[in-house]
Amino acid sequence: MKKTGLLFGSFNPIHVGHLMIAGYMREFSDLDELWFVVTPLNPLKEQKSLLPDHHRLEMVNLAIEDDTRFRSCNIEFKLPKPSYTIHTLTYLQDKYPDREFVIISGTDIFPTFHKWKNWEQLLEFYKFYVYPRPGSQDHELTRHPSVKVFNAPMVEISASFIREAIREGKNMSYFLPEKTYKYIQEMHFYEK
């Protein structure tokens, strides 16, 4: 059975922080592969600066196209909105019964994890591979049997920082994968 890590995100845009976490989890855990699950509508996040789904998916594809350890996943585009992790995992488990899915997340999810739909079922049926996030406090759920915390390097880059910097005309070439940054520039994303 293939162990597949799922890194959910808006990826608005995908940046080197996402890739560093993905690379770390792929190399320092028992995952066979890692999928970037592009989320169209997170019920717990504001959507005002969210690019259309197909553009965010394209940016992910450009970022990972040369790396066979990774693949993009647009499954949530086809599911009812808003996107709930439990629904996505149920669908994926039915579609790919030969895979064991693992949720990859930062420690910053735990303070609001009780607001996730069917969060108890997620902990009961799935494993969480968790990386530390700056400013996150120790939380009791990090000691849950389904949760494994990795000592991954902390990454303080955020998509909102990148969007704001682009709006201010800053060069963000070292914060984004080269092909993704070129696409953002060609499409004039985040400039206004």
C-alpha positions as CSV (number, residue, x, y, z in Angstrom):
1,M,0.0,0.0,0.0
2,K,1.4,3.4,-1.1
3,K,1.6,5.9,1.7
4,T,0.6,9.2,0.2
5,G,0.9,12.6,2.0
6,L,-1.7,15.2,1.3
7,L,-0.6,18.8,1.7
8,F,-3.8,20.9,1.5
9,G,-3.6,24.6,0.7
10,S,-4.9,27.5,-1.3
11,F,-1.4,27.9,-2.8
12,N,-2.1,31.5,-3.5
13,P,0.7,31.4,-4.6
14,I,2.7,28.2,-3.9
15,H,6.1,29.3,-2.6
16,V,9.5,27.9,-1.6
17,G,8.2,27.4,2.0
18,H,5.6,24.9,0.7
19,L,8.2,23.1,-1.3
20,M,10.6,23.0,1.6
21,I,8.0,21.4,3.8
22,A,7.0,19.0,1.1
23,G,10.6,18.0,0.4
24,Y,11.3,17.6,4.1
25,M,8.2,15.3,4.6
26,R,9.1,13.3,1.5
27,E,12.7,12.7,2.6
28,F,12.4,12.5,6.4
29,S,9.2,10.4,6.8
30,D,8.0,7.1,5.4
31,L,5.8,8.7,2.7
32,D,6.1,7.2,-0.8
33,E,4.7,10.3,-2.5
34,L,3.2,13.7,-1.7
35,W,0.2,15.4,-3.4
36,F,-0.4,19.1,-3.3
37,V,-4.2,19.4,-2.9
38,V,-5.3,22.7,-4.2
39,T,-8.3,23.9,-2.2
40,P,-10.9,26.1,-3.9
41,L,-12.7,27.4,-0.8
42,N,-11.5,26.9,2.8
43,P,-14.5,27.5,5.1
44,L,-12.2,29.0,7.8
45,K,-10.3,31.5,5.6
46,E,-11.1,34.8,3.9
47,Q,-11.3,34.6,0.1
48,K,-11.0,38.2,-1.0
49,S,-7.5,37.9,-2.7
50,L,-7.9,34.3,-3.9
51,L,-7.0,33.7,-7.6
52,P,-9.2,31.5,-9.6
53,D,-8.7,27.7,-9.1
54,H,-7.2,27.0,-12.4
55,H,-4.4,29.6,-12.0
56,R,-3.4,28.3,-8.6
57,L,-3.4,24.8,-9.9
58,E,-1.2,25.9,-12.8
59,M,1.2,27.6,-10.4
60,V,1.5,24.3,-8.4
61,N,2.0,22.3,-11.6
62,L,4.8,24.7,-12.8
63,A,6.5,24.5,-9.4
64,I,6.6,20.7,-9.2
65,E,6.6,19.6,-12.9
66,D,10.2,18.3,-12.8
67,D,9.9,16.4,-9.5
68,T,8.5,12.9,-9.7
69,R,8.1,12.8,-5.9
70,F,5.2,15.2,-6.1
71,R,1.9,15.7,-7.9
72,S,-0.9,18.1,-7.9
73,C,-4.5,17.2,-7.0
74,N,-7.5,19.2,-8.1
75,I,-10.1,16.7,-6.6
76,E,-11.7,19.4,-4.4
77,F,-12.6,21.4,-7.6
78,K,-15.1,18.6,-8.3
79,L,-16.5,18.3,-4.8
80,P,-19.3,20.4,-3.2
81,K,-18.2,23.7,-1.7
82,P,-17.0,24.6,0.8
83,S,-14.2,22.0,0.9
84,Y,-14.2,19.8,4.0
85,T,-11.1,17.6,4.6
86,I,-13.3,14.7,5.7
87,H,-15.2,14.7,2.4
88,T,-12.1,14.9,0.3
89,L,-10.5,12.0,2.2
90,T,-13.6,9.8,2.0
91,Y,-13.7,10.4,-1.8
92,L,-10.0,9.8,-2.3
93,Q,-10.1,6.6,-0.2
94,D,-12.9,5.3,-2.3
95,K,-11.1,6.2,-5.6
96,Y,-7.7,5.0,-4.5
97,P,-8.2,2.0,-2.1
98,D,-4.5,1.0,-2.6
99,R,-3.2,4.1,-0.9
100,E,-2.9,5.1,2.8
101,F,-3.5,8.8,3.0
102,V,-1.7,10.9,5.6
103,I,-2.6,14.6,6.3
104,I,0.4,17.0,6.4
105,S,-0.2,20.1,8.4
106,G,1.4,22.7,10.5
107,T,1.0,22.9,14.3
108,D,-1.0,26.1,13.7
109,I,-4.1,24.0,12.8
110,F,-4.7,22.7,16.3
111,P,-6.1,25.8,18.1
112,T,-9.1,25.7,15.6
113,F,-9.1,22.0,14.8
114,H,-12.3,21.5,16.8
115,K,-14.1,23.6,14.2
116,W,-13.2,21.2,11.4
117,K,-16.1,19.1,10.1
118,N,-15.9,15.6,11.8
119,W,-12.5,16.4,13.3
120,E,-12.8,13.4,15.7
121,Q,-13.2,11.0,12.7
122,L,-10.2,12.5,11.0
123,L,-8.1,11.7,14.1
124,E,-9.7,8.3,14.3
125,F,-9.1,7.1,10.7
126,Y,-6.1,9.1,9.5
127,K,-2.6,10.0,10.5
128,F,-1.3,13.5,10.7
129,Y,2.3,14.4,10.0
130,V,2.8,17.7,11.5
131,Y,5.6,20.3,11.1
132,P,6.3,23.2,13.6
133,R,5.0,26.6,12.7
134,P,6.4,29.9,14.1
135,G,4.3,31.2,17.0
136,S,2.4,28.0,17.6
137,Q,2.0,27.0,21.2
138,D,2.2,23.5,22.4
139,H,-1.2,21.8,22.0
140,E,-2.6,18.7,23.6
141,L,-3.5,17.3,20.1
142,T,0.2,17.1,19.2
143,R,0.3,14.2,21.7
144,H,-2.6,12.3,20.1
145,P,-1.7,8.8,18.9
146,S,-2.6,9.7,15.3
147,V,-0.4,12.8,15.3
148,K,3.4,12.6,14.6
149,V,5.3,15.9,15.0
150,F,8.4,16.2,12.9
151,N,11.4,18.4,13.8
152,A,11.2,20.1,10.4
153,P,12.9,23.5,10.0
154,M,10.5,26.4,10.7
155,V,9.5,28.4,7.6
156,E,8.2,31.9,8.1
157,I,7.3,32.6,4.5
158,S,3.6,33.2,3.9
159,A,1.6,33.6,0.7
160,S,0.1,36.8,2.1
161,F,3.6,38.3,2.6
162,I,4.5,37.4,-1.0
163,R,1.2,38.9,-2.4
164,E,1.8,42.1,-0.4
165,A,5.4,42.4,-1.5
166,I,4.4,41.9,-5.2
167,R,1.8,44.6,-4.7
168,E,4.6,46.9,-3.5
169,G,6.7,46.1,-6.6
170,K,9.3,44.0,-4.7
171,N,11.3,41.3,-6.5
172,M,10.2,38.0,-5.0
173,S,12.3,35.7,-7.3
174,Y,14.0,33.9,-4.4
175,F,10.7,33.3,-2.6
176,L,8.9,31.5,-5.4
177,P,9.8,28.6,-7.8
178,E,11.2,30.2,-11.0
179,K,8.5,29.0,-13.4
180,T,5.8,30.0,-10.9
181,Y,7.2,33.5,-10.5
182,K,7.5,33.9,-14.3
183,Y,3.8,33.0,-14.6
184,I,2.8,35.4,-11.9
185,Q,4.7,38.2,-13.7
186,E,3.3,37.3,-17.1
187,M,-0.3,37.3,-15.7
188,H,0.3,40.4,-13.6
189,F,-1.1,38.6,-10.5
190,Y,-1.2,40.3,-7.1
191,E,0.0,43.7,-8.6
192,K,-3.1,45.7,-7.5
